């Protein structure tokens, strides 16, 4: 598999089986999440899907100084990690 070559994981069945068992559940959960986001984009548009993705992946958004965001016209939003 590509992932093994990319990670330079040796072609040893025991190691690959262990990695597969460890990663199977999180990869499956992430794939299901992406499928849900994709369906939301199709059915309701990007803004609603983005709201779900941000809520689930980042725990939401906290805005400071939002009163300074203009109602119309261009705006630059810069994200910073806490």
Backbone bond lengths (Angstrom), bond angles and torsions (degrees), N, CA, C in turn:
res aa  C-N    CA-C-N  psi(-1)  N-CA   C-N-CA  omega(-1)  CA-C   N-CA-C  phi
1 X - - - 1.451 - - 1.525 109.91 -
2 X 1.307 114.67 152.21 1.463 121.48 -178.84 1.530 112.07 -58.83
3 X 1.318 116.03 -40.29 1.470 119.41 -175.92 1.531 111.59 -62.23
4 X 1.322 116.58 -34.72 1.461 119.77 178.72 1.521 111.13 -68.94
5 X 1.325 116.24 -42.31 1.470 119.37 177.79 1.518 110.74 -65.37
6 X 1.321 116.52 -43.60 1.472 120.23 -179.13 1.525 111.23 -62.43
7 X 1.334 116.61 -37.72 1.458 120.65 179.72 1.513 113.80 -87.93
8 X 1.352 116.14 2.79 1.466 122.14 -178.73 1.525 111.34 53.33
9 X 1.329 114.83 41.95 1.462 121.36 179.54 1.522 107.64 -84.98
10 X 1.326 117.00 127.71 1.464 119.87 -176.50 1.533 112.24 -59.65
11 X 1.309 114.61 152.20 1.465 121.13 -179.58 1.526 109.55 -82.51
12 X 1.324 114.74 61.82 1.466 121.91 178.46 1.530 106.50 -115.75
13 X 1.334 116.86 116.34 1.468 120.00 -174.13 1.530 114.17 -52.07
14 X 1.329 118.50 -41.00 1.464 120.91 -178.72 1.527 110.98 -60.30
15 X 1.334 116.58 -44.62 1.468 120.96 -178.62 1.531 110.20 -66.53
16 X 1.313 116.31 -45.24 1.459 119.74 -179.34 1.523 111.82 -65.48
17 X 1.320 117.86 -37.17 1.465 121.04 177.19 1.524 110.46 -65.29
18 X 1.321 116.83 -42.47 1.469 120.99 179.20 1.530 110.32 -62.62
19 X 1.309 116.70 -44.90 1.469 120.48 179.69 1.518 110.14 -63.61
20 X 1.320 116.97 -42.53 1.466 120.94 179.34 1.536 110.21 -60.51
21 X 1.308 117.11 -43.34 1.472 120.30 -179.98 1.525 111.85 -66.28
22 X 1.304 116.76 -37.37 1.465 120.64 -179.45 1.529 111.12 -70.31
23 X 1.332 116.84 -42.18 1.463 120.78 -172.67 1.522 114.84 -91.66
24 X 1.314 118.24 -13.08 1.466 120.48 -174.35 1.529 113.04 -57.81
25 X 1.324 117.69 -48.29 1.466 120.26 -177.00 1.534 112.64 -66.11
26 X 1.353 119.59 -49.19 1.466 117.78 179.29 1.533 113.19 -65.31
27 X 1.305 117.80 -36.23 1.465 119.68 178.71 1.521 110.19 -66.40
28 X 1.324 116.31 -40.96 1.471 120.34 178.23 1.532 111.12 -63.84
29 X 1.331 116.66 -43.07 1.468 120.54 178.91 1.525 111.09 -63.35
30 X 1.328 117.21 -42.73 1.457 120.49 179.59 1.530 110.82 -65.94
31 X 1.321 116.92 -40.43 1.468 120.68 177.97 1.524 111.08 -61.87
32 X 1.329 116.98 -41.71 1.470 120.94 177.77 1.524 110.84 -63.66
33 X 1.330 116.48 -40.87 1.459 121.06 178.57 1.528 110.70 -61.53
34 X 1.329 116.60 -46.67 1.463 120.63 -179.95 1.526 110.60 -63.06
35 X 1.324 117.48 -37.54 1.471 120.74 177.49 1.532 110.31 -63.65
36 X 1.353 117.38 -39.66 1.467 120.83 177.33 1.525 110.96 -64.24
37 X 1.328 116.85 -43.79 1.464 120.81 178.76 1.521 109.93 -62.52
38 X 1.315 117.00 -42.58 1.461 121.11 179.10 1.532 110.91 -61.38
39 X 1.332 117.19 -42.44 1.466 120.55 178.10 1.526 111.20 -65.29
40 X 1.334 116.97 -37.86 1.469 119.84 177.43 1.523 111.20 -64.79
41 X 1.322 116.83 -40.17 1.466 119.85 176.99 1.521 109.33 -60.27
42 X 1.322 115.92 -46.60 1.465 120.12 -179.46 1.524 111.85 -61.66
43 X 1.330 117.26 -44.82 1.462 121.75 -172.44 1.529 114.67 -86.75
44 X 1.339 117.42 -31.41 1.469 119.50 -171.67 1.523 114.54 -130.18
45 X 1.332 117.55 -7.02 1.457 120.50 179.25 1.518 113.08 99.51
46 X 1.320 114.10 165.41 1.460 121.00 -175.52 1.531 114.38 -64.44
47 X 1.344 120.13 -42.89 1.474 118.75 -176.61 1.531 113.78 -57.19
48 X 1.316 117.51 -41.40 1.472 120.16 179.94 1.522 110.09 -68.78
49 X 1.336 116.88 -42.02 1.459 120.17 178.75 1.530 111.05 -64.39
50 X 1.327 116.48 -40.25 1.467 120.40 179.05 1.523 110.97 -64.02
51 X 1.325 116.55 -38.58 1.467 120.29 178.31 1.526 110.47 -60.56
52 X 1.331 117.18 -45.44 1.466 120.95 178.00 1.527 110.40 -62.53
53 X 1.325 117.11 -46.11 1.457 120.54 -177.54 1.528 111.39 -61.15
54 X 1.315 116.53 -45.65 1.474 119.71 179.68 1.524 110.44 -63.87
55 X 1.324 117.08 -42.13 1.464 120.49 -179.82 1.531 110.90 -61.93
56 X 1.319 116.87 -46.27 1.467 119.79 -175.68 1.528 113.05 -78.07
57 X 1.322 117.99 -35.92 1.459 120.01 -176.69 1.521 113.27 -86.86
58 X 1.319 117.37 -31.87 1.464 120.01 -174.89 1.525 112.89 -118.59
59 X 1.321 117.59 -2.02 1.457 119.46 -179.95 1.514 113.31 76.68
60 X 1.318 117.02 18.42 1.459 120.67 177.56 1.518 112.24 105.74
61 X 1.315 113.77 -175.39 1.463 121.37 -178.35 1.519 108.88 -125.70
62 X 1.294 115.64 138.75 1.461 120.78 174.88 1.515 106.92 -119.96
63 X 1.294 116.24 122.93 1.467 120.67 -178.26 1.516 109.72 -110.40
64 X 1.309 115.51 133.34 1.455 121.45 174.66 1.523 107.60 -114.42
65 X 1.293 116.24 137.24 1.453 120.25 179.16 1.513 113.23 73.55
66 X 1.337 116.59 25.70 1.462 119.85 -176.62 1.535 112.54 -65.00
67 X 1.316 117.69 -18.37 1.469 119.55 177.45 1.534 111.00 -66.57
68 X 1.332 116.50 -19.75 1.465 120.69 -179.12 1.532 112.47 -86.81
69 X 1.332 117.77 -4.01 1.464 120.35 179.32 1.525 108.03 -77.13
70 X 1.335 116.88 124.83 1.465 119.09 -177.95 1.527 111.84 -67.42
71 X 1.317 116.50 146.31 1.463 122.04 177.85 1.524 111.03 -69.44
72 X 1.328 117.10 -29.62 1.460 122.09 -178.93 1.516 109.21 -136.20
73 X 1.317 115.04 160.04 1.453 120.79 175.71 1.516 112.30 90.12
74 X 1.332 115.21 178.68 1.465 119.69 -176.45 1.519 112.28 -72.45
75 X 1.318 114.40 155.33 1.460 121.30 177.63 1.525 108.42 -149.42
76 X 1.311 116.62 146.95 1.464 121.97 175.28 1.520 107.16 -109.45
77 X 1.318 116.27 126.39 1.458 121.03 178.13 1.519 107.06 -112.08
78 X 1.329 117.08 121.90 1.463 122.26 179.76 1.519 108.50 -113.08
79 X 1.298 115.28 123.71 1.458 120.88 -179.13 1.514 109.81 -93.34
80 X 1.318 115.75 145.02 1.457 120.66 178.08 1.516 108.42 -135.44
81 X 1.319 116.68 143.34 1.457 120.77 178.25 1.509 109.62 -83.53
82 X 1.332 117.26 135.95 1.485 119.07 179.46 1.509 111.96 -69.40
